[in-house]
């Protein structure tokens, strides 16, 4: 897949590298701004099942 993208970008190696960097930054931006906030309520990260058992057996 990355080879296909690289072959279809215009310009020489420097221009392709800059365009690739911009594409990667755009994907990361979209993930953090739209995809992760949308998916966060669907993920079970806040469902904590560990508790202290009601007793404190410390010293």
N, C-alpha and C positions, 0 to 999 in steps of 0.2 A: 504494500500500500504506500509506504513512504517513498519507495523508488518511483512509483507512478506519479506521485505528487511532485517529486524532484524533477522528473523529466518534463512535466508540463508547466513548470515555472519558467518565465521568460528571463533572459539575461545570462550573464556569466556567473561564475561561482560566487563572487562577492554579492551580486544582486540577489541571487537565489538564496544565499544565506540570510540576508537581511529580510527578504520576504518570508522565509521560513520562521525567523524569529518573531516577526509581526504576527504571523498566523498562530504560532504557539501562544504568544501573549494574549491574543484575542480569544483563543479557546479557554485559557485559564481564567480570563476575566468573565467570560460567559458562564463558566462552571461556578465560580464564586458568587456572582451576582444573581444568577437565575436558577441554575439547576440544584445546587446544594441547599439554598433556602427552601425551594419547593419540596425537596426530598426529605428534609430534616424531620418534619412531623411524622413521616411514614416509617422512620427508623426507630428501633427500640432502645436507643442509647440512654434514655432517661428512666427506663423500667428497672430500677435497682431492686434486687431480690436479696441482697446481703444485709443482715441486721445483726445486732449484738445479742440476740436471743433473750433479752429481758433481764439477764443477770450479768453482773460485773464480777468476774473472778480474779480481778487484779489484787495486788498486795495491799 
